[in-house]
Amino acid sequence: MIVYTAKKKTFIEDVRLNRIHEKILLEFRRRLSRSVAAKEVDSWRHSLQFMSNLMLDQAIPDDAGVSLEYHIPLTSKRIDFILSGANAQREETAVIVELKQWQQAEPLQKDGIIRTTLGGGWRETSHPSYQAWTYASLIEDYNETVRAESIRLVPCAYLHNMDDGSAVNDPVYAPHTSRAPVFISRDAERLADFLKQHVRYGDERDLLYRIENGRIRPSRSLADAVLTMLQGNDAFVMIDDQKVAFETALELAHRAQQGKRQVLIVEGGPGTGKSVLAINLLARLTDRDMATQYVSRNAAPRAVYEAQLTGSFKKSRISNMFRGSGSFMDAAPDSFGALLVDEAHRLNEKSGLYGNQGEHQIKEIMQAARLSVFFVDEAQRVTLKDVGSRAEIRRWAERLGAEVTELGLASQFRCGGSDGYLAFVDQLLQIRDTANDDLESVDYDIQVVDSPQALRQAIVSRNANNRARMVAGYCWDWKSKKDASAMDIELPEHDFAAQWNLTRDGSLWALAEHSVEQIGCIHTIQGLELDYVGVIIGPDLIVRDGEIQTDGRKRSSMDRSVRGIRKLYKEDPETAKREADEIIKNTYRTLMTRGMKGCFVFCTDPETNAWFREQIQTPSANPVMRAADYEALPYPLLDPEEVVPFENALPVYDLAVAAGEFSDPQAVEDCDWMQLPDWLKAEPGHFVTRVVGESMNQRIPSGTWCVFRANPAGTREGKIVLVSHRDIQDADTGGRYTVKRYHSEKSEDDEGQWYHTRIVLKPESRLFGYRNIELTEDVAEELRIVGELVTTLGQ
């Protein structure tokens, strides 16, 4: 959409009569049904006066076109000024001019990023040349008219208030200024020459009107470029259920073009390949001529995956395919074929620097695309503003009349490919009871160290492939942001000091080779993976008498993830404590699951460090249940001399012990005995165990004590059973056993013998994310039926 368009002569007259800003504002209100801030109106009045002075050059034809505030399709970006016409070779040309009122700037080592005064303070922002070039490449890559009619787009930037151009022309920005030259106050004549060079003749065929109405479709070269980047790139290889979700998304994308808007929710924990799936969909849907973009709330995943695709930290054409979640406030409905929202649990309601713009990010994303894919892990909600829950996504889909499909991904690579480690971390941090309180069956290197120096040494020594980093809870102010020589994380009792992730690396901190000595936080590591991670647990999480205690007030006041928590503690202490507890535990869960091979932990609180060491390095060796495990047992334990097996008592086993892990059945002498309730008729082989987890909560709420019949005979079809198998890794317990509803399919061989062709273990849960466990013929015979549910006893 173009807010203002006219011939050069009319534009000059509108500026001379001081009515240009009024015309632009009128069109904003008429076309967009909204106004703009007074400060922006003043910028039009001021900047366009400078452009009008340049237009007085007689060599620029009077019938050249002038377009202002061109809203680039697929974005919320607007181009300040476009001069259209034809060059000396009669090639249709549009010169894109990015206007800035900056007076000073400072160069940075980050590609395409510069520092200047914005909003009353010094801030980092895109270099004007990079902005102008990005706008041109975006139009070229997605506007079919520009490509089909060979329209030339020429970008540049004009900083008419800047007297010293050394910062914007620093050699670090040469790749961008070479593609889009930058002009400062004393360069007015040079800019006029630049304009005359590219627009020698007038705009006779309404060039911008044709561009504005051109079909939005990704270029073949862009699609080929992304596909080529994926080929042979091991970081983005899909396997197993990633492929299933991939094909489902492709089918939904096609369906969305023909009918109702589609929403796909893909849930998966750490290491399930959500980002791998998103990048593959980005390439394939672009290849199918759909305008598609990868979206995330955090900048780090966008920057890292772009760098991994291109093999370079430098900005490229595909940068336009990676967008922030707040970019769709002004997007036209159905602008995109698909939007792929990674880390969707991090979505916010509002957008903008101050969180006061837009209506709701989920709504804006859904409205902008025919297909919206949301990759979610609700256990990684780490700020008070995170709203991207499955329920919230479904709510907006219903309001917008979209069809919803939900899928789940299972853990594969991270943490040794072990759901057992993930379950152990949940148990360790007291997030949920998983009955996975040791690491005996987990092939993963996790250690508690005695000092932060030991943590640093462990990480540095494992950084051979540049895939080991230290991270910490955000409990220390980022002092080095203003003073490069200052230390941030200071632990004088350990003679230790370090800085937060370097400003110069920004979102690419996890890839920068020299950053192993620095410490990352949740905002620079979430959504990414390493080989080894070293975690410093700060004073926001401590352990007293075996209970984890969290306190949001121990976080740095610079941490936006808990902004407002101190006020909430005063106004509503219970809510504040509950909110902070979830966020802090989720934060450390996320940090402790970044490493694929190992995790090293140091707690700043000595008692907490000692407790973590005990939990992590002392596996449970005693199969007999501890007294604390019997707190909710509905009937009393009997003294050994009182026990008459299966007449007045039943044996009680830990769930893992009952499953046996392929061992022989446990001897009754090795267990405790529960008094038999009057209403229950016991049989030899009955035993009691406690079922944990939510996979069967429609029938067995988590924590319920149940009676099982050991080694049951006869048919098991349709029954609830406790089973073990080498290929099972239960999401709740992390073990190779599970409690599920049993279903089997059989066939008869030539000799009349029946055999299993498939066994399906079905969850019965009110919660999303639990899937059938299917065992095919080649492995079905190895399934061991440990027990069959007789009855439940209560929690």
N, C-alpha and C positions, 0 to 999 in steps of 0.2 A: 504494500500500500504506500502511495506517495501522498504526503500531507499537502505539499505545495509544489506546483509545477507551472512554469511560465517560460517565455522567451527571455533572452538576456535583457533586452531593452525594457520589458515590463518589470523585471526583477529590479533593475537599477532604479526605476521610477518608484517602486514600492519602498525601497530603502530610503531614497531621497526624501520622500514625503513622510517618513517615520511611521509607516503603517505595516511594514513587513511582519513584525511580531504579532500584530493584531490578526492578520490574515492567517498566519500559521496556527494561532491559538483557536481561531474560529473553526478551522478545519479539524483540529484535534477534537474539539467538542462535538462537531457534527459527525465525524467519521468514527471516532472511538468512544463517544459518549463519556468523555472524561476530560478533566483539565490537567494542567501541569503546574509545578511549583513556580512561584514568582522568580526564583533564582534562574530557572531555565529560560523563562521569558526574557529576562535581562541578558542572558548569554546570547540569545538570538539577535537581539537588538545590537549588541556590541560586536559579535563576531561577524555577522553578515554585513556590517558596515565595511569591514576590512575586505571581504570578498567583493563587495560592490565596487570598491576602489580599484581592485584588480581588473574587474570586468570593463572598466572605462577604456582599456586598451583597445584601440580601433581594429587591431589585427584579430581580435576575437569576434567572430561574426555576430551581428545583432540577432540573427535567428537561431543561434545556438540555444540549446535547451538548458534550463536551470531547474533542478529538482531538489527539494529540501525535505529532510526527515523521511527518507525512504525506509520503510519498515521491511527488513529483509525476511522473506518467507522462511519458516522453520525456526526462527529465532525471535527473541525480544529485542534485538539490536536494531538501531536506526542509523543510517548513514547521514551525516550532517549536510553534505553538499555534493551534488553531482552536476558536472558540466557535460552535455552530450552534443554530439555532432559527428564530423568525419575528419580524418587526418589528411595529409597531403596525398596519400594514395587512394583517397576516397573510401577508406575502410571505416565503417561505423564504429565510433569510440565513445566510451563513457569514462570520464575522469572522476574518480572517487576521492573526495577531500575530507579527511578527518580533522575537525577543528578542535583546538584546545586553547583554553585561556591560561594555561600554566605560565608561571613566571620563573620557576626554578625546579630543578630535578637533580637526583643523584643516581648514578649508574649502579647496577647490581650484577653479580655474576650469574644470576638466573637467566635462562634463555627467554628473551622476549618480555622480561619483567623489569620495571623501573620504579623508582621511589619519588614521590612528589607530594605536595600539600593538597589534601582533599578532605573536605568535611571538617576543617578546623585543625587537622593534624597531618603529620607525615604518614603516608600509606603506600603500600606496594600496589601497583596496577600494571596493566598491559602497556607496553611501549606503543606510542601512536602509530608507528610504521607497521608494527605487527598487527595492530587492530585493522588498519586500512587494508593490508594485504589479506588478512583473514576474511574480511568482508568480500573482497573481490574473488578469492578462491571459493568461498561458500556459494556465491552466485554462479560462478563457472561450473562448479561440481554438481549443482542441483537444478539449474535453470536450463531446460531443453532449448529454449529459443536462443539463448546466448551461444550455446554450442552449435546448434543447427545453422544459425545465420552468421557465424564467425564474428560476433560482436567482440571488440576489444575492450577489456576493462583495465584501466590504468590507475593504481592507487597511489596516494601520497598523503602527507600530514602537514598541517600549517599551525604552528604555535606562535601566533601573532603578538603575544605579550612577552615572549621570552627573548632576552638580549644575549644570553650566553648559551650557545648550542653545544658545548663540549660534552655535557652529560648525555643528551639524546643522540649525539653522533659518536659516542664512545665506540671503539672498535668491537666491543663485545656484541653490539647490535648490528654489525655490518651485514649479516645475512638478511636482516629485515629492511634496513635502510637502502640496501642495493635493490630490493624489489619494490619498495615504497619510500622514496626519498622524503626526508623531513625538512621543512623550511621554518625558520624562525623570523623574528621581527624585521631584521635587516635583509631578509631574503625575498622581499616582496617582488622585486624585479625578476629574480630567478624563477619564482613561482609563476609569474605572468608568462615568462618565456616557456616554461614547462607546459602551461595550459595551451598556449598558442601552438606549440609543437604537436600536440595531440588533437586539438580541435581547430582545424583550419577552415572548415566549412560548417554550415548550419545543420541543424537537426531537421531534416526534411520529412522523415518518416515516423515521427513520434517514437523515437527509440525507447524511452523509458516506459511508455505505455505498453509497448510490445514485451519488454522485459517483465513488467509487472503482471501481465496476463499470460506469461509463459508457463508451460506445464512444469510442475515440480517433479523431477525424476533424477535419481543419481546417475552420474556419468558412467560410461562403461570403463573408462580408465580408472576411476575411483574404485569401482567394484573389483576390477582386476588387481589393483594395487593391494587392497586389503586381503584378498584371497591369496595372493602371492606371499604376503607376509605370514600368513597362517601355515603355508606349506612347509613342512619340515621343522616347524617351531614346536618343540616338545612341551613347552609351557602351556599349550592350548590344545592338547590331544584329549579327545573325549572318550570315555569308556562307559560301559554298562548303562545304568539308569540315566546318565547324562544324555546318552544317545536317544533314549526313549523320550525324555523331555524335549530334546531338540526337535525330533520329528513331530511331536505333539504341537509345539510352538509354530512350526512351519504350516501345519494343517490349519491351525487357528488363524494364522495370518491370512491364509487364502480365504478362509471362511469369512473373516472380518471385511475383506474387500467386497464381498458379495452381499452381506447381510448385516446382522447386528454387530455392534461394537463388542470386542472380546477382551476379557481380562484373564490372564494366567498367573496364578500364585504358585511359586516354586519354593517350597520350604526345605532348608537343609542347614545342618550345623557346620562347624569348622571342617574344612577339608573335603567337603562334598562336591566341590567343583562348580559352584554357582557362577563364579566369574568366568571360568573356562567356557561354560555353556553360553553365557551372555556374549562373549567375544565371538564365538562361532556363529551365533545367531546374527550378530552385527554384520559379519561378512556375508553370510548366505542370503539374508533378506535384502541387503544392498545389491547383491548379485541378481536378485529377482526384481530389480527396479523399484524397490520400496524405499522411500526415504526413512532411514532408521538411524537411531542414535543410542549410544550407551550413556546412561544417566546414573549419577550417584550424588549423595549429599556431601560426602567428603571428597576433597580434591585428590588425596593421595592415590586411591585406586585408579582414578582416571589417568593421572600422570604416569603411574607405574605401568599400567597395561598398554598405554600408548607407546611408552619407551620400549617395552618388551616386544611389541609388534614391529616397530620401526628399527630396533637395534640402535637407537640413538636418543640422547636426551634433548636433541634439537626439535623445535616445532616443525610440523609438516602439514601437508594437506589434510591428513586424517585427524588433525587436532579438532577440526570442526565436527567430528563425529562423536566427541566426548563432551558431555554437558553437565552442568550442575542442576540439581533438582529444582532450583528456583528460577529456571530459565523459561518457564512456560506460562507465566502470568498473562502475557499478551498474545500468546499463540492462537492462531485461528483454529476453530474446530476441525478436527480430522486433517491437520497439516501433515501428519506423519503416517506412514504405513505402520510403523512399530516404534515403541519406546521401551528400552530394556533397562529396568531400574534395579541396579545392583545395590546391596546393602539397604533394601527398602525399609527395614526397621528403623533406619536413621532419618527417614523423612520427617520434616517439620510441618506444622500447620501453616505458618507464615514464612515469607521469604524476605530477602533484602538484608542489608548490613545490620539494621536494627530490629529485624524480625517483625516488621509492621506492614509488609506489602503482600498483595495477593489475597486470595480467599483461603485456599487449602491446597497444598502441593499435590496430594493424591488426586483431587478433583481436576486440577489443572492438567496433570499428566494424562489422565484418562480422556479428558475432552480433546486433547491435542492429537491423539492417536487412535487409529482403528483397532490396533492391538497394543495393550499395555502388559508387559511381563514384569512382575514384582518378585524379586529374589529376597526371601525373608528368613531371618533367624531371630525370633523374638527374645532369645536368651542373650542377644547382643544389644539390647536396649541399654544405652550407657549415658543418656542425658535426660534431663527433665522434659525436654521439648520433643523427644522422639515419639512419634505417633503412628509409625508404620506397622501397626499390628494387622494380622489377617482379618480380624473383625472389622477394623476401620476400612480396610480395602474393600471387603465385601459390602460394607454399608454404602460406600460411595458408588460401587458398581451397581447396586440395586437402584440407587437414586437416579443414576444416569442410564438405566435400562440396558446395562451390559451383561452378557453372559459370562459366568465365572467358571473356570476350570482350576482345580487344585492338584498339585503333584508334590511328591517328596523325593529328596535325594538322600542316599545313605553315605556315611563316611567312607572315604577310600584311601586317601593319601596321607593327610596330615596326622601327626602323632602316631607314626608307625602303622597307619591304617586301622587304628584300634578304637572302636567305640568304648572299649573298656577303660581307656585313659580318660575319655571325655566323661564317662560316668563317674570315674574316680574323682575328677576335679569337682564335679557337682556335689559329690558326697563330702569331699574335703572342705569346700567352701560353704557347706551347709545350705546349698541352694535347694536341693531335693534329696530325699532318701533313696539311694540307688542300690543299697546293700553291696556296694562295690568299694569296700573300705581298704583294699590292699591292691598291690600291683603284681601279684605273683604270676598272673597269666598275661601280663602286658609287656610287650617288647618295645620299651621306650625308655630313654635315658632321662630320668628326672632326679634331681639332687637338690638338697638344701645345703647352702654353703655358709661358712661362719662369718664372712665379712664381704663388704662390697668390692674390696680389692680382689678377693677370690672369685667373685662373680665376673668381674671384668676380665681377669686372667682366663677364666674358662671360656668366655665368649671370644676373646681375641684369638685364643689358640685354636678355635674351631671355625675361624673365618676364612679358611683357605679359598672357598668359592664365593666369598663376599656375601654369604647368606647367614650370618650370625649377627645379632644386634641385642643391645640392652634396652629395656623399656621399664617404665615405672608408673605408678599411680600419680596423678597430677596433684601432688601435695606440696610442691615447692614453686615459688614464684619464678617466672621466666625473666630474671634480671638481665641476662645476657642479650636480650632482645634490644635493649637500649644501650647497654655497655658491653661491647664485644669481649672485653677482658674479664668480665664478672663470671663467677661460678654460680650455678643454679642449685643443684642438688649438693648440699654440703652436710657431711656427717663427720664433724670434728673428732668425735670419740673413736672413729675408725681411720682418722687422717685421710678422708676421702672427699674428693670434690669433682664434679663433672658438670657439663653444660647440657641443657636440653638440645634437641636436634637443631643443627645449624640453620640459621636463617637463609644462608646462601643456597642450601639444597631444597628448602621448602618441601613440596609434596614428593620429591624424589629422594628424600632422606634415606629410605630403606634400600636404595640402589647405589647411592654415592659411596665410592670406595673408602673415603677417609672418615666416614661417619660412624665407624665401629666404636670409637672412643666416646661418642656422644650417647645420649639417652633419649629414646623416643617415648611418646605418650600415646594414649588411646587414639588420638585424632590423626596421628601420622602412621599408625600401623594397622588399624582396623581394616579388614577386607583384604589384607596382604598375608603372605606366608613366608617363612624363613626355614632354614634347616634347624638352627638352634636359637633359642630365645632366652635371655637372662632377665628375670623379673624382680624388680625391687618393690616390695610391698610396704607402703608407707604407713604413717600413723592413722590413716582413715580406716584401717582394718587391723584389729588386734584380737587376741584370744585370751580370755580369762576363764579359768576353771573349765576348760574344754569347750567353751561357747564362743563363737565368733561375735564380736561387737563391732559395729560400723558407725562412723560419725562423719556426715557430710561437711561439717564445719572444719574438719581437718584438711579438707581440700584447699588448694590455693584459691585465693579470691580472683585470680586471673582465669580460672577454669570455668568456661561458659557452660559446661555440662551440668553443673549444679548451681548455676546462677539463680539467686532467689531463695536458696535453701536456708540461709541463716534467718531470713525474715520468716520463712515458713516454720522454722523451729520455734519461733516466738509465738506465732499466731495459731499454729495447729501442730503441736509436737508429735502426736501420734502419726499423722499423715507424713510429716517431714521424715520421721524415723523410718517409716515403711518405704517411702520413695527412695531415700538415700541408701537404705540397705540393699534394695534391688539394684540400683545403679552401680554401687561400689562393688558388690559381688559379681555382677555381670561384667564390669570393667576388668577385674582380675581374672575372671574366667576367660574373657577374650584374650587378654595378654598371655595367659598361660597356655593357650591353645594355638599360638602363632607358629610354633616350631614343629616341623615335620619329623625331626629326629630326636629332639631333646629339649628339656626346659630346666633351667637352673634358677633357684629361688633364694632370695635373701630378704628377711623381714627386719625392718629397722627396730622393732620392739623385741627385746631379748626373749621374753616369755613366749611371744608369738613364734619367733624363729625356732625355739626349742620344741614347741608343740608341732609345728610343721615338720621338723626333722623326725620326730617320733612317728607321725602319721605316714610320712613318705618312706622312711627307711626301715621301719619295723613292721613287716607284713604279718598279718594274722596267722599264727602258727597253730593255734589251738582250735580244733573243730567244734569244741563244746561252746555253746552260746554263753555270752556274758550275762550277768544278772540284769544289766541295764536293758538288754534286749527283750526282757520279759515284762516290761512295764505295763504294756497293754494286753497281756495275755488274759483272756476272759475267765480262766479257771486256774486255781492255785497249783503250784508245783508240789509234789509229794516227796517226803523223805524216802530214801532208798529202801528202808526197812518196811515202809507202808505199801510199796508198789507190788501189785499183782498184774503183770503185763496183760493188757487187752481185756482185763476184767474190771479193774477200777482205774486204769491209767493208760495213756497213750504216749509214745515217745515224741519228743519235740526236737526238731532239727532246724539248723540254719538252712535257708533256701539253697545256698550254694552247696552245702554239705549234702543235702537231700538229693540234689541233682547228681552229685557224685563225680562229675567230670570224668566219666568212664571208669571210675574205680568200682570195686566190689561194693555191694550194699553195706551200709554202716552197721556195725554190731550194736545191739541194743544197749550193751553195757556202757557205750561211749556217749550216752545222751542223758538228758533230764527227762522226767516223766510228769505229765500234766494229769490232774484229776479228771476222770471221765465224767462228762455231764450225764445226768440221769436220763435225758431224752435220747441219748445216742447209743446205739448198739454197736460195740466195737468188734472188729475182726482182726486176727493176726495179719500183719502187713499194713494196718492203718498207721499213719503217722501225722503229726501236726507240724505245719510250717507257716511262716508269714510271707504273703505275696506282696511285693512292693512294685511300684510303678503304675502307670496310668493306661497301659495297653489293654487291660480287661476291665476298666472301671465301670462299665455298664452292668457287669455281673459281680466283679470283685474289686471294691474300692481299694486304693493303695493302702497298705498297712494291715489288711484283713488277715486274721488267723484262719487257716483252712485245714480241713482233714482230707488227706489223699489216701488212696489205696495203692500200695506199692506193687509194681510189676503186674498190672491188671491183665487178665485173660479175656478172650472174646473180642468182639468188635469194639473199636474205639470211635467209629464214625459218629460225628456230631457231638462228641464229648469234650469236656475241658480237661486237658492233660498237661502234666509237667514233663517236658522232654529235654533231652540233651543231644547235641550233634556237633561235630567238628566245624561245620559250616555256618552254625548259628552264632550271631553276636548280638545279644539282646540290647535294644536301645535303652531299656530301663536299668538292667543289672550290669550290663557290660560283659556278662558271662556267656558261655557256650550252652546255655540252657534258657528255657522260656516257658511261660504258661500261656496256652492259646487254645482256641477251639480247633479240633482235629477234623480234617476232611481228606479222604484219599480216593484216588482213581485207580482201578485195577483192570488188568487184562488176563486172558487165559492163554497159556502157551499150547503147543501142539500135543503135549502130554496131559492136558487137562489141569495143569497146575496154575494157581493164581499168583500173580506178582503185581507189585505196585508200579504204576507208570508215573504217578505224581502224587506227592503229599503236600497239602496246603495247611499251614498253621495260621488261623485267622484271628486277628485282634478284634475286640469288641469294645471300642473306646468312644467316648463322647468328644474326644479331642482329635484334632487333625494331625496327621503326620505319621500315624502308625499304619504300616502296610502289611499285607500278607507275606509270610515266609514260604517260599515254594521250593520244594526239593524234588528234583527230577529223578528218573528211574535209576541213573547210575550212582546216585548217592542216597536214595531213599532208604535202602536196606540198612544203612548205618545208623538210622535214627533209633535212639533208645527211649522207650516210653517208661519214664521213671515212676510216674504215678497218675492216677485218675482222680479228679475231684469228687469227693463224697459229699461234703457240705462246707459251709462257711460258719465260723464261730464268732465273728465280729472283729472289730479293730482293737 
